[in-house]
Amino acid sequence: KLAAHNGMKDVKKLKKQAAEYKNMAHKYKRNFGRAEQEQRKALFNEAHKIIREAGKTEQFLMDEILAKAEIITATLVGANHYTVRNLKFEVVVIDEAGQALEPACWIPILKAQKVVLAGDHQQLSPTIKSAEAARNGLNNTLLEKCALRHPEAVVLLKEQYRMHETIMGYSSGVFYQHQLKAHVSVAQHLLFEQDLPLLFVDTAGCGFNEKAEGTSTVNLEEAAFLIKHLTQFVAELEAHYSAENFPTIGLISPYKQQILVLKEALASADLQRYVDKISVNTIDSFQGQERDIIYISLTRSNNNNEIGFLSDIRRMNVALTRARKKLVVIGDSSTLSKLPFYADLIAYAEEKNAYQSAWEYV
């Protein structure tokens, strides 16, 4: 709006005039005495005077536009931009507050009479690269603190419009006290009649052992199994969908190295016809996204019941709620069941007739 304002023509003229004065001041002269020095100084002074005038005019135009605006959007840090720095607001809404660093939140909050923090503190908090800062509480968001200290101020949006109710069910129970409901438009939507919206494929006893790759973890056999399972399922889908309206697919894992393995396996699989429909990325990178079909490679399989990243159940809440119509979780129950969260997830799958052993496919 500022660029299209008629007054910006005058601002541009002033800036152009200031630039011309500066160019004149910088012109090389063979003889440069006191008179030339004074002339150069006068040109610079005039240029700076014009620039200040242009700045004041631009700020006036900006203030005029903002005064008429009912809603102003900005990033948290952007709320301190010179154009809005001195403004006050009746209400400030911070979206995705579960991903916002508290210090940044205070920039717009200090301008507000009332604050609304919108987000989910049961999903991933912002990534903190400094271990010391994380230990000292930087990874505890303002949203999380407010939800814990002022539960009376919390309002839960109870109806979701993304996923089948069976996919939603486990997270609703664990994280949201069974209060989430699926809207009628999505509650029973399937990829095709008789398809299962949820599947937990147990690799226990298959010998799909994890390996350390630097600071990450990979499970080559599990990745190969996932691609095999996906290839078979895609063949089923071909009876119901054309290439143009084929369902979108996401392959996710907590481990970057496992993602690289999955990408390599996918490149050599018989799925190239649908490669533009398939995304492969870490769980963290998938926060906020959704696909028709989600495959999760949990990766961990060892005799010591070590599960690493998987112990952060907020990360799994993100993973389990990305799918619209079908969620396939692949993991080793003997390793995972050490944590009640996974034991209960497997029990939930069994209750929904959604538990299978990888032996059925091997």
Secondary structure as GFF3:
##gff-version 3
##sequence-region A 1 362
A	DSSP	alpha_helix	8	26	.	.	.	ID=ss1
A	DSSP	alpha_helix	34	68	.	.	.	ID=ss2
A	DSSP	three_ten_helix	77	80	.	.	.	ID=ss3
A	DSSP	beta_strand	89	94	.	.	.	ID=ss4
A	DSSP	three_ten_helix	97	99	.	.	.	ID=ss5
A	DSSP	alpha_helix	102	109	.	.	.	ID=ss6
A	DSSP	beta_strand	112	117	.	.	.	ID=ss7
A	DSSP	alpha_helix	131	135	.	.	.	ID=ss8
A	DSSP	alpha_helix	142	149	.	.	.	ID=ss9
A	DSSP	three_ten_helix	151	153	.	.	.	ID=ss10
A	DSSP	beta_strand	159	160	.	.	.	ID=ss11
A	DSSP	alpha_helix	165	175	.	.	.	ID=ss12
A	DSSP	beta_strand	181	182	.	.	.	ID=ss13
A	DSSP	beta_strand	198	202	.	.	.	ID=ss14
A	DSSP	beta_strand	211	213	.	.	.	ID=ss15
A	DSSP	beta_strand	216	218	.	.	.	ID=ss16
A	DSSP	alpha_helix	220	237	.	.	.	ID=ss17
A	DSSP	beta_strand	249	253	.	.	.	ID=ss18
A	DSSP	alpha_helix	256	267	.	.	.	ID=ss19
A	DSSP	three_ten_helix	272	277	.	.	.	ID=ss20
A	DSSP	beta_strand	278	282	.	.	.	ID=ss21
A	DSSP	alpha_helix	283	286	.	.	.	ID=ss22
A	DSSP	beta_strand	291	297	.	.	.	ID=ss23
A	DSSP	three_ten_helix	308	311	.	.	.	ID=ss24
A	DSSP	alpha_helix	313	320	.	.	.	ID=ss25
A	DSSP	beta_strand	323	331	.	.	.	ID=ss26
A	DSSP	alpha_helix	333	336	.	.	.	ID=ss27
A	DSSP	alpha_helix	340	351	.	.	.	ID=ss28
A	DSSP	beta_strand	355	357	.	.	.	ID=ss29
A	DSSP	three_ten_helix	358	360	.	.	.	ID=ss30
###
